[in-house]
Amino acid sequence: MLKPQERTVLVVIDAQRAFVDREGSLIRTFGIDDAQPGLATLNRLRGFIAEHRVNGPIIFVRSEYQPGQFTDGDLNHGMAHVCVPGMNVDCEWAPGLDVSRHDVVVTKHHADATESPDFRAPIDQVIQDGADRIVIVGFQFTTCVVASAVSTLEIVRARGVGVTVIGALTGSPGSRYLPQGSRV
């Protein structure tokens, strides 16, 4: 899996109640079956974080969006308020997730975390501190995780840093989850 001599930094994308909680937008809108991959991932992710916390602070990325951002402005769709602050429980960390005061917490407003200077700054810092691998895990694989991983690789590759996505630690959305720009 990971080579012991590598200085690895863990990035956890969107481990929020929106995707893994019965009160979150995904389950409320599409039902528990669509969330099963994410629920299974959350259990594995909790253990992985506990095992790998010794490598130093973890970068946790959370989403805060605008109403209708992923539903073409349709505010009646169940996903219209996904991760909209103050609208529901979506923005809260997933139950049982261990976010330490020593970790770095970044808020993003787009599917791709690299669009946020608040994400790029700690990535630059960990590379300056000697990181040579960034491991990305979290939710949702087909949107936020993949967009962030591809863009992160684009900005760090020339600096000799690798990016790895651990598929077993990325919650895949159900068949009806709407990626940014999709129509309802």
N, C-alpha and C positions, 0 to 999 in steps of 0.2 A: 504494500500500500504506500506508505510514506517512508522515505529514506531517513534514518535517524540523524544523519549529519546535516540534513536540511533545516534551515530556520523557517518554520511554517507559521503562518498567521491564519487563524480561522475567522471567516466572515459568515455570519448567520443573517440571511435575508428574510424579513417578514414573518418571524415566528410569533404571529399575532393571533388573537382570538378570532379574527375574521375568517380564518381558514380551517380552524381545528376545534371550534367550540360550538355547541348546539345553539347558542345565542348569537353566533357570528353570521355574517351575511351569506357566506357560501352555503351553510347547512340550512339556514332559514329559507333560502331561495330555491336550492336544488335538492335538498334532502340529504340525509345521512350517508346514503350510498355514494354520492359524489365526493364526500369528504373522507371516505375510508382510507385512501392512500395517504392522505395528510395525517390522519389520526395515527396510523401505524408509523409513519415517519417521525411524528412528534415523540413517540415513546423511544425510538432509537436515538433521536437527536439529543434528548435529555441525557442519556447515558454517555453518548459520545462527548458532549460538552464537559461532563464531569471527569471523564478520563483524560481529556486533552487540555484542561484548564492549566496544567503545569507549564504549558508552553508560553504562558504570558496572557495579557489581556486579549479578549475576543472583541472583534468589531461586530456589534449588533446593529442591523439596519432595520428601521421601522418605516412603514408607509403612513403618510397622511395625504389624502387626496381631496379633490373638490367634488361636490355632488354632481353625479352624472358623468364623471370623467371617463368611465369605461362603458357607458351605455348610450353614447352619442347624445347625451343630454336628456335622455328619457328618465325623468325622476320617479316614474311609477314602477320601474323595473326593480326587482329585489336587490340587484347589485349596484343600484344608483348611489348608495351611501356606504359602499365598501371603504373602510378605513377613513371615513370622514370624521374628524375630531368632534366629540360631543354628540354625535348622532346615535351611537350604540356602543357596544363593547368591543368593536373591531380593533381599535387602536391599542388596546391593552395587550400586554405580553401573554402568550399562551400559558395556561395553567402548568405550574411545576417547572417553568423555565427559570434557570438560575442566571440572572443578570447581575453581576457583581458591580460594586461601586468602582472597581478597578478597570472594568471593561469600557470600551468606547461605544457610545450610543449615537447613531446618526439617523436623522430623519430625512427621508427622500419624498419627493412629490411627483415622481414619474416612475414608470416600471423599471427603467434603467438607473441604477444607483449612481453610475458615473456622471449622470447629468447634474448631480449635486456636488458643489465644491466641498461641502461638509463630509462627503464620502472620499473624494479624491485626496483631501489633506491627510487623513490618517493612513491611507494607502501609501502616499509619498513618504510619510514619516516611518512606517514600518520597513520600507525598502531602505531608507537612509540608515535605519538601525540594523540592517543586515538580513532582512527577510529575503529568501530566494524562492519561496513558494507561497501562494495564496490559495487556500482551500475554501470553496464556497458551497454552502448548504442552505436549506431553508425552503421557502414557499413562494410562489408557485413555480414549478420547474419550467413550464412552457411559456411563462411571461417574465416575471421579475428576475428569477434566478438565471435563466439563459441570457436575457438581455444584459444583465449586470456582468455575468461571467465573460461574455464575448467582448464587451467594451473594456472591461478591466484588463483582459489579455492584450487588447490593442494598445493600451496605454503603458503596460509594464514590460511587454515582450522585449523591446529594444534595450531594456535595462537588465536583461538576463534573468528575469523573474518569471516563473511558471504559474499557471492558474489551473487548478483542478476542481472539478465539480464531482462530488460523491453522490451518485444517483440514488443510492439507498437512503440518503439523508436529505432528499429533496421531495417534498410533497407534490405529486402530480395532480393537477386538477381533474375534476370529473369532466365528462364529455361535453357538458354544456357551459363550462366556465368561459367567460368572454374576455379575450385578450384586448388590450388597448386598441381602439380603432375599429373593433368588430361591431357589426350591427346586430341588434336584438331580433 
